[in-house]
Amino acid sequence: MGLLLAGSLGGLVSLGAFAVITRISGDNTIELKQQNSAQLARYAGLNAQPAFDFASVAEVSTPAVVHIKTSVGSVASERRESNPMDPFDFFGNPGFRFENPGPRAGSGSGVILSDDGYIVTNNHVVEGATKVEVVLNDKRTYVAEIIGTDKNTDLALLRIGESGLPFMKLGSSSGVKVGQWVVAVGNPFNLESTVTLGIVSAMGRNIDLIRSKGNKYAIENFIQTDAAINPGNSGGALVNTAGELIGINTAIASETGSYTGYAFAIPVDLVKKVVNDLMKYGKVQRGLLGVSIQDINQKLADDKGFPDLKGVFVAEVVDDGAAQKAGVKKGDVILKINDVEVNSSSRLQEEIGKSRPGDKVKVTLRRKSSTLDLFAVLLSESGKTSIESAAPESTASVMGVEFENSTREERQNLGLKNAVKVKNVGKGVFKDAGIPQGFFITHINNEPVYSVQGAVATLKSLRGAITIEGKTVDGKEKIIAVKIPASSDAEE
């Protein structure tokens, strides 16, 4: 009895200390958010299900996958060509054209990561959107705030103002194997909560898709699957048989724009890093090793006299980069990063991509007949080891007024669901109408505004007398009439 009491007391003390340390540290990672939520009880016993029972997997995963609808402001004309490996085809038809000015809409999927409303999706689903609407599995609808985006991994983090939400438990992509069963959950062709089944057909795929969009530091190490994925699945979940998230569905290889057997997902281990950076810093903290690399094939191995095809060849070393400072040389073969084997450029990029500037990584390499362990301190794009803060809130100017996106806290304090903030008022029709600096615009001509891009696009499309609705900094509601001139000066 004495030993039992002592053990119980020790456990309680440990739990209390953990809680105190957690509060002091202020850590706000997705992993910690999930650990602190009772929602994890939904996953209890999943592994005890029969080997081919996927109903339980669908039951826990579908409530955590959302339908994302986007609106993009007025456009004069746009043409998009078909690409056999183009994730942008996921919410549009290849080769479509908009001939007339007006808003256009898009559709995709997203995965709830925490019970307080954080949602991950693809960057290309929300890029350029003036309004992002999230529809839950139970049909509740919210306007989402874009917390941050990362073009180099094609990921974006959203948040909606709700709590107690079902979320997807995070798994690990490091142990995913070719041949294992997977389930894809998303909203193809606007068909909500669709579940498809397949296997992992390959790992570490680099299809040169994200880099082809002009993203210099693109990371592609996709999980390839044959689970049926179609337009609208972008940003949806790739789930293992334990109901855990192992990837974010991103692209299909297709000459028609529809599923033809190959689909690609971003590994969840990379998703975790990007999401946590966006939550904590507002931008991804990308640590760079400072090398140009290439895969080793038989010809290269024969030319260089390599004993095997393992590792990644260092073609160039950046001057004053992390690798050079650590002693890496041109012609070396990198075998491991932090004791993880890297036999392809894409795998090395993913392993480095999990780190931040200032992190020390172990680089195991072969130089001639010797194997060396070197330690490199990663640098940012600007050559620093420090964390870089996010860029200022999105701003734009029109008619002498500079707008900026309102923050979630500002909207909560004023009891607003949507608003754009007037940052500065210069000479023009807004100043003449008496719109004050710091005014929160909620509606223009009875149409709600959700972002700077949306406000500017709406104003540029209007002429004559319009109404501006919103609240002042002290919470007073105002409706102000503004007359927009017919001249093109209104668009300056």
C-alpha positions in Angstrom: 0.0 0.0 0.0 2.9 2.4 0.9 4.5 1.8 -2.5 1.2 2.3 -4.3 0.6 5.6 -2.5 4.2 6.8 -3.2 3.9 5.9 -6.9 0.5 7.7 -7.2 1.9 10.8 -5.5 5.0 10.8 -7.7 2.8 10.6 -10.8 0.6 13.5 -9.7 3.7 15.6 -8.9 5.1 14.9 -12.4 1.8 15.8 -14.1 1.6 19.0 -12.1 5.2 19.9 -13.0 4.5 19.2 -16.7 1.4 21.5 -16.6 3.4 24.3 -15.0 6.3 24.0 -17.4 3.9 24.0 -20.4 2.2 27.2 -19.2 5.5 28.9 -18.6 7.0 27.9 -22.0 3.9 29.1 -23.9 4.5 26.4 -26.5 1.8 26.4 -29.1 2.6 23.5 -31.4 -0.1 21.4 -33.1 1.3 18.3 -31.4 0.8 19.9 -27.9 -2.7 21.1 -28.9 -3.7 17.6 -29.8 -2.2 16.1 -26.7 -4.2 18.5 -24.5 -7.5 17.6 -26.2 -10.0 15.0 -25.2 -10.8 14.5 -28.9 -8.0 11.9 -29.1 -10.4 9.4 -27.4 -12.0 9.0 -30.8 -9.0 7.0 -32.0 -9.0 4.5 -29.1 -9.2 1.0 -30.3 -8.8 1.7 -34.0 -5.8 -0.6 -34.3 -7.9 -3.4 -32.8 -10.3 -3.4 -35.8 -10.1 -6.2 -38.3 -7.4 -5.7 -40.9 -9.8 -4.8 -43.8 -12.4 -2.8 -41.9 -12.1 0.7 -43.2 -15.5 1.9 -41.9 -13.9 2.9 -38.5 -11.2 4.9 -40.3 -13.8 6.8 -42.3 -15.8 7.4 -39.2 -13.0 9.2 -37.4 -11.5 11.0 -40.4 -14.5 12.4 -42.3 -15.6 14.8 -39.5 -12.1 16.4 -39.6 -12.0 17.1 -43.3 -13.7 20.3 -44.5 -14.9 21.7 -47.8 -13.1 25.0 -48.7 -14.8 27.5 -51.0 -12.8 30.5 -52.2 -13.8 33.7 -54.0 -11.2 35.6 -56.1 -11.8 39.3 -56.9 -12.6 40.8 -60.3 -10.5 39.7 -63.2 -10.5 40.9 -66.8 -9.5 37.7 -68.5 -7.6 34.6 -67.5 -6.4 31.6 -69.3 -5.1 28.4 -67.7 -3.5 25.7 -69.8 -3.7 22.0 -69.0 -0.6 20.4 -67.4 -0.3 16.7 -66.9 0.9 17.3 -63.4 -0.8 20.5 -62.3 -2.4 20.8 -58.8 -4.1 23.9 -59.9 -6.4 21.7 -62.1 -7.9 20.5 -58.8 -10.4 23.3 -58.7 -10.9 24.2 -62.3 -11.0 22.7 -65.7 -7.8 22.8 -67.8 -7.8 25.5 -70.4 -10.8 27.5 -68.9 -11.2 31.2 -69.7 -12.9 34.1 -68.0 -13.9 36.6 -70.7 -16.0 39.0 -68.5 -15.0 40.9 -65.4 -16.4 39.5 -62.2 -15.6 37.2 -59.2 -14.6 33.6 -59.7 -14.9 30.8 -57.3 -12.7 27.8 -56.4 -13.1 24.7 -54.3 -10.8 22.4 -52.4 -10.5 20.5 -49.1 -8.8 21.1 -45.7 -8.0 19.1 -42.6 -8.8 20.3 -39.1 -5.6 20.0 -36.9 -6.9 21.2 -33.5 -10.1 21.6 -31.7 -9.8 25.4 -31.7 -10.0 25.7 -35.4 -6.6 25.4 -37.1 -7.0 23.9 -40.6 -4.3 22.9 -43.1 -4.8 23.0 -46.9 -2.8 23.6 -50.0 -1.5 27.1 -50.8 -2.9 26.8 -54.4 -6.4 26.3 -52.9 -6.4 29.7 -51.2 -3.8 31.7 -53.2 -5.2 35.1 -54.3 -8.5 34.5 -52.5 -10.5 37.5 -51.3 -12.8 35.3 -49.2 -12.2 31.8 -47.8 -15.2 29.9 -46.6 -15.0 26.7 -44.7 -17.9 24.2 -44.6 -17.7 21.5 -41.9 -18.9 18.0 -42.2 -22.0 18.9 -40.3 -22.7 21.8 -42.7 -21.8 24.6 -40.4 -20.1 27.4 -42.4 -17.4 29.9 -41.4 -15.3 32.5 -43.0 -11.7 31.6 -42.4 -8.6 33.7 -41.6 -5.5 32.9 -43.5 -2.8 32.5 -40.9 0.0 32.0 -43.3 1.1 30.3 -46.6 4.2 28.6 -48.0 4.6 28.3 -51.7 7.7 26.2 -51.4 5.7 23.3 -49.9 2.3 24.3 -51.3 0.8 24.5 -47.8 -1.4 27.0 -46.1 -2.8 27.4 -42.6 -6.3 28.7 -41.9 -8.2 29.3 -38.7 -12.0 29.6 -38.0 -13.6 31.0 -34.9 -14.9 27.9 -33.3 -13.9 25.5 -30.5 -14.6 21.8 -29.7 -14.0 20.7 -33.2 -13.1 17.2 -34.3 -9.6 17.0 -35.6 -7.3 14.6 -37.4 -4.7 12.9 -35.3 -1.2 13.4 -36.7 0.7 10.3 -37.7 4.2 10.0 -39.0 5.3 9.7 -42.7 8.7 8.4 -41.8 7.4 4.8 -41.4 5.1 4.8 -44.4 5.8 1.9 -46.7 5.0 1.0 -50.3 2.1 -1.4 -50.4 0.3 -0.3 -47.2 -3.4 0.6 -47.3 -4.3 4.3 -47.3 -7.6 6.2 -47.4 -8.1 9.6 -49.1 -10.8 11.9 -47.8 -11.9 15.1 -49.5 -14.5 16.9 -51.6 -13.9 16.0 -55.3 -16.2 17.8 -57.7 -18.0 19.5 -54.8 -19.1 16.0 -53.5 -18.6 16.5 -49.8 -17.0 13.9 -47.5 -15.9 11.5 -50.1 -13.7 8.5 -49.1 -11.6 6.5 -51.5 -9.2 3.6 -50.9 -5.8 2.6 -52.3 -2.3 1.7 -51.4 1.0 3.6 -51.3 2.5 3.0 -54.7 5.8 4.9 -54.2 7.7 7.1 -51.8 9.9 10.1 -52.3 8.4 11.2 -55.6 9.9 14.5 -57.0 7.7 15.5 -60.0 9.2 19.0 -60.3 5.8 20.5 -59.9 6.2 23.2 -57.2 9.6 24.3 -58.5 8.1 24.7 -61.9 5.9 27.5 -60.5 9.1 29.5 -59.8 9.6 28.5 -56.2 13.4 28.5 -55.7 13.4 26.5 -52.5 10.6 24.1 -53.4 10.5 20.8 -51.4 9.0 17.8 -53.2 9.2 14.4 -51.5 5.6 13.2 -52.3 3.9 10.1 -51.1 2.4 8.5 -54.3 -0.8 6.6 -54.0 -3.4 5.0 -56.2 -6.4 6.1 -54.1 -8.8 7.9 -56.4 -8.3 11.7 -56.1 -10.0 14.3 -58.3 -10.4 18.1 -58.7 -11.6 19.3 -55.2 -9.4 16.8 -53.3 -6.5 19.4 -53.0 -5.7 19.9 -49.3 -7.6 16.8 -48.2 -6.3 14.0 -46.0 -4.3 10.9 -46.7 -5.0 8.6 -43.8 -3.5 5.3 -42.6 -5.5 2.4 -41.2 -5.1 3.8 -37.6 -7.1 6.9 -38.8 -4.0 9.1 -38.6 -3.0 11.8 -41.0 0.1 10.8 -43.0 -0.2 13.3 -45.9 -2.0 16.2 -47.5 -3.3 15.3 -51.0 -1.9 17.8 -53.5 -1.5 16.7 -57.1 -2.5 14.2 -59.7 -0.7 13.0 -62.8 -3.3 13.3 -65.5 -3.7 14.4 -69.2 -7.4 15.0 -68.6 -7.4 16.9 -65.3 -9.1 13.9 -63.7 -7.8 10.8 -61.8 -5.9 8.3 -64.0 -4.2 6.3 -61.4 -1.5 8.5 -59.8 -1.9 11.0 -56.9 0.7 12.7 -54.7 0.5 13.8 -51.1 2.8 16.0 -49.0 4.3 13.9 -46.1 2.9 14.8 -42.7 6.3 15.1 -41.1 6.9 18.1 -43.3 3.4 19.4 -42.8 4.0 19.5 -39.0 7.0 21.7 -39.4 5.4 24.1 -41.8 2.2 24.4 -39.7 4.1 25.0 -36.5 6.2 27.7 -38.1 3.1 29.4 -39.5 1.4 29.3 -36.1 4.4 30.6 -34.1 6.1 33.0 -36.5 3.6 33.7 -39.3 6.1 32.4 -41.9 8.1 29.3 -42.5 11.6 29.4 -41.0 13.6 27.6 -43.7 17.1 26.5 -42.8 19.4 26.1 -45.8 22.4 23.8 -46.0 24.0 25.7 -49.0 24.7 23.0 -51.5 23.6 22.1 -55.1 22.9 18.4 -55.2 22.0 15.7 -57.7 20.8 12.1 -57.5 23.4 9.4 -58.2 22.7 7.2 -61.2 24.9 4.4 -62.6 26.6 6.7 -65.1 27.6 9.2 -62.4 28.8 6.5 -60.1 30.9 5.0 -62.9 32.4 8.4 -63.9 33.3 9.3 -60.3 34.3 5.8 -59.2 31.7 5.5 -56.5 31.4 2.0 -54.9 27.6 2.1 -54.9 24.6 4.4 -55.7 23.9 5.4 -52.2 23.6 9.1 -51.1 23.4 12.4 -52.9 26.2 14.0 -54.9 27.3 17.5 -54.0 27.7 19.3 -57.3 28.4 22.8 -55.8 29.0 24.3 -52.4 27.6 27.9 -51.8 30.3 30.3 -50.6 29.9 31.2 -46.9 27.0 28.8 -46.6 26.3 26.4 -43.8 27.8 23.4 -45.6 31.0 25.2 -46.5 31.5 26.4 -43.0 31.0 22.9 -41.8 33.7 21.5 -44.1 31.5 20.0 -46.9 33.3 20.1 -50.3 32.3 19.8 -53.9 32.4 16.2 -55.0 31.3 14.8 -51.6 28.5 12.3 -51.3 26.0 13.0 -48.5 24.8 9.7 -47.1 22.7 10.8 -44.0 21.2 13.8 -42.4 20.8 13.4 -38.6 21.4 9.7 -39.1 18.5 9.4 -41.6 19.6 7.9 -44.9 19.2 10.2 -47.9 19.4 8.4 -51.2 17.6 11.1 -53.3 17.7 14.8 -53.5 14.0 15.0 -52.5 14.6 13.0 -49.3 17.6 15.3 -48.4 15.5 18.4 -49.1 12.7 17.1 -46.8 15.1 16.3 -44.0 16.7 19.7 -44.1 13.3 21.3 -44.6 12.3 20.0 -41.1 14.9 22.3 -39.5 15.1 26.1 -38.9 17.9 28.6 -39.2 20.3 28.2 -36.3 19.6 24.4 -36.0 22.7 22.2 -36.0 22.4 19.1 -38.3 24.7 16.1 -38.5 25.9 15.5 -42.1 27.3 12.1 -42.7 29.2 12.0 -46.0 31.7 10.0 -48.0 34.8 11.7 -49.4 36.9 9.3 -51.5 37.2 6.2 -49.4 36.5 7.9 -46.0 33.3 8.5 -44.1 33.0 11.7 -42.2 30.5 13.2 -39.7 30.3 17.0 -40.0 28.0 19.4 -38.1 26.4 22.3 -40.0 24.5 25.2 -38.5 21.8 26.0 -41.0 21.4 29.6 -42.3 18.4 31.5 -43.5 18.0 32.8 -47.1 19.6 36.0 -45.9 22.6 34.1 -44.4 21.6 34.4 -40.8 21.1 31.9 -38.0 18.3 33.9 -36.4 14.5 33.5 -36.8 13.0 36.0 -39.1 9.6 37.5 -38.3 6.7 37.5 -40.8 6.1 40.3 -43.2 3.6 43.0 -42.1 -0.1 42.4 -42.6 -1.2 42.6 -46.2 -1.9 46.2 -47.3 -3.1 48.0 -50.4 -4.0 51.5 -51.5 -6.8 52.8 -53.6 -8.4 56.3 -53.9 -6.0 57.8 -51.4 -6.7 55.2 -48.7 -4.4 52.5 -47.4 -6.1 49.4 -46.1 -4.8 46.5 -44.0 -6.3 43.2 -42.9 -7.9 43.4 -39.5 -6.6 40.9 -36.9 -8.7 38.2 -35.2 -8.4 40.0 -31.8 -9.6 43.3 -33.3 -12.7 41.7 -34.8 -13.4 39.9 -31.5 -13.1 43.1 -29.5 -15.6 44.9 -31.8 -17.9 41.9 -32.2 -17.3 41.7 -36.0 -17.2 38.6 -38.1 -15.4 40.4 -41.0 -13.7 43.7 -41.5 -10.9 45.5 -43.3 -9.1 48.3 -41.4 -8.4 51.8 -42.8 -4.7 52.3 -42.1 -4.2 55.8 -43.5 -6.5 58.3 -45.2 -5.0 60.6 -47.8 -6.4 63.2 -50.1 -9.4 61.9 -52.0 -13.1 60.9 -51.8 -12.7 58.9 -48.6 -11.3 61.8 -46.8 -13.9 64.1 -48.2 -16.6 61.7 -47.0 -15.2 61.8 -43.4 -14.0 58.2 -43.1 -11.6 58.3 -40.2 -8.2 56.5 -39.9 -8.6 53.2 -38.0 -12.2 52.7 -39.3 -13.2 49.0 -39.7 -15.1 48.5 -43.0 -17.5 45.6 -42.8 -19.6 46.2 -45.9 -19.3 48.1 -49.2 -22.7 48.6 -50.9 -24.2 46.0 -48.6 -21.6 43.4 -49.7 -19.4 42.0 -46.8 -15.6 42.5 -47.2 -13.2 39.9 -45.8 -9.8 41.0 -47.0 -7.8 43.9 -48.4 -7.8 42.3 -51.9 -11.6 41.9 -51.7 -12.1 45.6 -50.6 -9.9 46.9 -53.4 -11.4 44.7 -56.1 -14.9 45.8 -55.1 -14.1 49.5 -55.0 -12.4 49.4 -58.4 -15.5 47.9 -59.9 -17.9 50.6 -58.5 -18.8 54.1 -59.7 -21.2 56.7 -58.4 -22.7 56.9 -55.0 -21.9 53.9 -52.7 -22.3 53.1 -49.0 -19.5 52.2 -46.6 -20.6 50.4 -43.4 -18.4 49.6 -40.3 -17.3 50.5 -36.8 -15.0 53.1 -35.4 -12.1 52.1 -33.0 -14.4 52.8 -30.0 -17.1 50.5 -31.4 -19.6 53.1 -32.9 -21.5 51.9 -35.9 -21.4 54.2 -39.0 -22.8 54.2 -42.5 -21.0 56.7 -44.7 -21.9 57.7 -48.3 -19.0 58.0 -50.7 -19.2 59.2 -54.3 -16.7 57.5 -56.6 -15.9 59.5 -59.7 -16.3 58.0 -63.1 -12.8 58.9 -64.2 -10.0 56.3 -64.2 -8.3 58.4 -61.4 -10.5 56.3 -59.0 -8.3 53.3 -59.7 -5.0 55.0 -58.9 
